[in-house]
């Protein structure tokens, strides 16, 4: 059984987004990713994971056109943190300009996970 989430692009610009699905209960492992493209004001219901891999671990947002090199990342650091609640417990994932400004890292999630395993 797949999990479902509604993603709302409230930024007024087109974007590519990648949802990172957590492997089992391990905050340091990625089960898979889902790439979507959202136009301004577009909403999309997405399906991801399965019964064992049902939590979102992170989100990467890249504004379009692709000439923009900046990408923004959110990553769950621990269950119950702000990002976890936003990705996994809210009615919808609303991507806003304020949310982009509040993203805590420009380090890709894959690199962040590798760095945390080295410590």
Secondary structure by P-SEA (a helix, b strand, c coil): cbbbbbbbbcccccbbbbbbbbcccccccccbbbbbbbcccbbbbbbbbccccccccbbbbbcccccccbbbbbbbcccccaaaaaacccccccccaaaaaaccccccaaaaaaaaaac
